[in-house]
Amino acid sequence: MTTPHRRVLTDHHALLQDALKNQLDPLAGKVVEVLAQRGPLTLKQISNALQASPEAQHTSLLSAGRSAKMVRTDLTTSAETEGLTDPKTVSDLALKEVVTRLVLHRVVRSCAPERLYRLSVSDAVLLRVLVPLVAQRVERAYGPAGLALFAVLHQLAVVPWSSAVRLAQQRHADFADGVAAAAAYMEEDGWVEFVSGPAAAEAELGHKRPRAAEGAPLSDEHCRLSTFAMMRALLEESLQHYVAGVAAQEQPEVLSAVVSVLVAHVPPRAAGPTAGDDYAPLLAPHSEDLSLHSLTQGVRRRCPAALPEQVAASVRHLSDGPALVETVAPGVYRLSLPAVAAALHETTCERVLFARYGTLGVRMMKLLTRNHFLEDKTLAEEAIATQPKTRELLHAMMRDGYVALQEVPRGAVFAERAAKSSTFLWTAAPAGTLLASARHVARSLTFALRRLHHQQRLLEEGGGIIDAPADGPPRLPSAVGGAATRAPADPLAHRANAQQLWRSTIGYQSSSLSLMRLLLVLDYL
């Protein structure tokens, strides 16, 4: 989407820093902070920026200590370990290790000619923040075996395909055969992206890799998770939720299968994301053209009881109602991703506005979007609200970036105008509303994840046990999260406290997943 509004990623950077600090290394969070503040830098410039910050220097030394300890275990002579006594050498070693990991995990991109490292916000947020949504999708499609393989690929970033499958089988020996079967299906469905060898060359030419035969040896070529497959799966999830909410059909299973078939035929965008463009779309603007016969065949593979008349009725519903499907020729259809994005953006922005400003805020935004420019008095009358309340809400929305105020002079001489002789009109643009909503959701998700991690630490410190042991009252974490304090002597009181802690943790998990779905729609579709 090309808009005159500038995308502000400050809240996304804070979200990404917290995620990397918890998932990879505290120094990784500091490197992301430096790159977010200063833009593309060389490795030397990153090191100098970290040395200039006392807090970042302390974090670097802690990571350096761990790196030096790992290196010393592989060295046998004192001469080899002599260079590791210098803190500067150890810090440089830790920084190189962390930056290399960030490049492998696609958080940072390396520009080879200039030797610059730049932050890749779109890939980083998708792979490090929104990954629980992808994991849920993989588990529903391929079961626990597929989820185990997905966890290995996500943890190691780039790994030989055969090694990833073997490691997943070793971790989950109880369903090792299921892991091999899930690996074949995930490879056929495009979840695995090969980065070297003949498979990578075939992928560049657009050749689809067939499913490996049962018992056939797996490839030793290096691979990683495909962000295109992730985006297509998440697009289907979001579209299914939207269609289920707006569709009034007698055959919802057939409509859901039609959506799945159309999304499955969405190809990758030919140009692809460039090194200087964050949030470049990964999906093509339209799916492949499908005849009604081909569409019916695909639907019957998912819903064997579907009739051609039901498939045609579902396609007409998607074409006439939400207008998500375009008719290319008589009996030939395709999915329009711009229409899908517009519909999902509208419903998501309304949810964000309702949560922040209530029903009045949603009504005012719809009026401004439809009429473009309105005075506050006219807006109050149209929205059925008092003028003071309308002004208060408009100023709050302007502060958050949802609306803007335009001064229009009444006289012909613009240079000599006075404020009292001007008319002030309120306006709102869909693009500005979208970006403001994304910033608000990213900020809310940051706070929700921080609180969730705090609740999880409390559970770990308390052991996560609800029932009191037989030998006396257990020890529960303090309210601040510090040293454990003695639990109340009453086992019922302890059980109530533990249950409340569990409920809070589950509530924050649910809130975080909901915010992730909103951020996915606002940023990636």
Buried (B, 14 or more C-beta within 10 A) or exposed (E): BEEEBEBBBEBBBBBBBBBBBBBBBBBBBBBBBBBBEEEBBEBEBBBEBBBEBEEBBEBBBBBBBBBBEEBEEEEEEEEEEEEBEEBEEBBBBBBBBBBEBBBBBBBBBBEEEEEBBBBBBBBBBBBBBBBEBBBBBBBEBBBBBBBBBBBBBBEBBBBBBBBBBBBBBEEBEEBBEBBBBBBBBBBBBBBBBBEEBEBBEEBEEEEEBEEBEEEEEBBEBBBBBBBBBBBBBBBBBBBBEBBEEEBEBEBEBBBBBBBBBBBBBBEBBEEEBEEEEBBEBBBBBBBEEBBBEBBBEBBBEBBEEBBEEBBBBBBEBBBEBBEBBBEEEEEBBBBBBEBBBBBBBBBBBBBBBBEBBEEBBBBBBBBBBEBEEBEBEBBBEBBEBEEEEBBEBBEBBBEBBBBBEEEEBEEEEEEEBEEEEBEEBBBBBBBBBBBBBBBBBBBBBBBBBBBBBBBBEBBEBBBEEBEBEEEEBBBBBEEEEEEEEEBBEEBEEBBEBBEEBBEBBEBBBEBBBBBBBBBBBBBBB
